[in-house]
Amino acid sequence: MRIEHIREVLGTPYYEADGCALYNMDCLTAMRDLPVEVVDLTVTSPPYNIGKEYDKDWPLPDYLDWCIQWIRELYRITRSEGAFWLNLGYLSMPGRAKAIPIPYLLWNRIPFFLIQEIVWHYGAGVAGRKFFSPRNEKFLWYVKDQDSYTFNLDDVRDPNVKYPNQKKNGKIKVNRIGKNPADVWQFPKVTSGTKRAAKERTPHPAQFPISVIERIVKSSSHPGDVVLDPFMGSGTTAVVALSLGRQVVGFEIRRDYCELAAQRLSDYLTIRKEREAQAQLFPNMNT
Ligand SMILES: C[S@@+](CC[C@H](N)C(=O)[O-])C[C@H]1O[C@@H](n2cnc3c(N)ncnc32)[C@H](O)[C@@H]1O
């Protein structure tokens, strides 16, 4: 229901499908128009202001002020039991730091409650000569209400348990579904290049890996919830959320990226339809 409400306020999306609305617009403008508490979960990575093709190259104080503005607006439109997962990298501060984690500059200026910092460790990247080779990014898990928030641990347990039959007082000690995946996550980056490009690779220069977003969406939302990515890029959050039965809203300021995301969603929905049609034709195929 809430996604229809969002459509009523923002008008016809750039792309829409059942349970999904993508808008080619500035997310701050869009969020300012939305009513309170319409979103359950936000998963996003905004521009880092480091000279990427979609960056604006703001003076640092202006960039931080802008981050605070959109995060405050996001807080207003997030439901009371909702969550906000923020992927933010590093920027250089001449004379102060080669690479300072951007959340250090924001943490006490935003209204959300920080539950945890997750370290996303990936296998490959540039090799440092005068410093350790960078191999991680952070995801900050924020909630609105520190006493009441969604956490579906069983949906994301790691089945790869070393001693599954370990007992304590005669009882199996380990959870049968698997262990808590802990706060350091190993997932490869979406690789590029003619020979080693990942299957999920799109032309977007800063694409999230599907596997990371799956863990976040499963753990922090329920089927039917509204998931938002205000900096949608190639639409990874949208594709994952839709595939997990959530409703999806996305904002992207650039038309070419919006088109990329729309195409990705439309391709996903076509494949899903074909699979459903096959399953109807051959209902016992997997038995
Ligand atoms: C780091 S990328 C996100 C990539 C995305 N996570 C993915 O998987 O492809 C940030 C995106 O935010 C978009 N963007 C920048 N400013 C914006 C704004 N004010 N409103 C909406 N989108 C914006 C950029 O064009 C860029 O595509």
The ligand as an SDF file (V2000), in Angstrom:
LIG
                    3D

 27 29  0  0  0  0  0  0  0  0999 V2000
   27.9230    4.9450   -5.5100 C   0  0  0  0  0  0  0  0  0  0  0  0
   26.7800    5.0740   -6.7960 S   0  0  0  0  0  0  0  0  0  0  0  0
   25.5780    3.8410   -6.3890 C   0  0  0  0  0  0  0  0  0  0  0  0
   25.8170    2.5380   -7.0850 C   0  0  0  0  0  0  0  0  0  0  0  0
   24.8070    1.4650   -6.7210 C   0  0  0  0  0  0  0  0  0  0  0  0
   24.9250    1.0570   -5.3390 N   0  0  0  0  0  0  0  0  0  0  0  0
   24.8910    0.2260   -7.6330 C   0  0  0  0  0  0  0  0  0  0  0  0
   24.8540   -0.9200   -7.1440 O   0  0  0  0  0  0  0  0  0  0  0  0
   24.9940    0.4210   -8.8490 O   0  0  0  0  0  0  0  0  0  0  0  0
   25.9240    6.5690   -6.4260 C   0  0  0  0  0  0  0  0  0  0  0  0
   24.8560    6.9590   -7.4170 C   0  0  0  0  0  0  0  0  0  0  0  0
   24.1400    8.0920   -6.9130 O   0  0  0  0  0  0  0  0  0  0  0  0
   23.7280    8.8990   -8.0200 C   0  0  0  0  0  0  0  0  0  0  0  0
   23.4200   10.2540   -7.4760 N   0  0  0  0  0  0  0  0  0  0  0  0
   24.2800   11.2380   -7.1820 C   0  0  0  0  0  0  0  0  0  0  0  0
   23.6360   12.3080   -6.6520 N   0  0  0  0  0  0  0  0  0  0  0  0
   22.3250   11.9670   -6.5940 C   0  0  0  0  0  0  0  0  0  0  0  0
   21.1590   12.6190   -6.1060 C   0  0  0  0  0  0  0  0  0  0  0  0
   21.2210   13.8420   -5.5840 N   0  0  0  0  0  0  0  0  0  0  0  0
   19.9720   11.9540   -6.1630 N   0  0  0  0  0  0  0  0  0  0  0  0
   19.9030   10.6960   -6.7120 C   0  0  0  0  0  0  0  0  0  0  0  0
   20.9840   10.0420   -7.1900 N   0  0  0  0  0  0  0  0  0  0  0  0
   22.1790   10.6460   -7.1260 C   0  0  0  0  0  0  0  0  0  0  0  0
   24.9120    8.8380   -8.9540 C   0  0  0  0  0  0  0  0  0  0  0  0
   24.5770    9.1810  -10.2740 O   0  0  0  0  0  0  0  0  0  0  0  0
   25.3710    7.3710   -8.7890 C   0  0  0  0  0  0  0  0  0  0  0  0
   24.8070    6.5500   -9.7720 O   0  0  0  0  0  0  0  0  0  0  0  0
  1  2  1  0
  2  3  1  0
  2 10  1  0
  3  4  1  0
  4  5  1  0
  5  6  1  0
  5  7  1  0
  7  8  2  0
  7  9  1  0
 10 11  1  0
 11 12  1  0
 11 26  1  0
 12 13  1  0
 13 14  1  0
 13 24  1  0
 14 15  1  0
 14 23  1  0
 15 16  2  0
 16 17  1  0
 17 18  1  0
 17 23  2  0
 18 19  1  0
 18 20  2  0
 20 21  1  0
 21 22  2  0
 22 23  1  0
 24 25  1  0
 24 26  1  0
 26 27  1  0
M  CHG  2   2   1   9  -1
M  END
$$$$
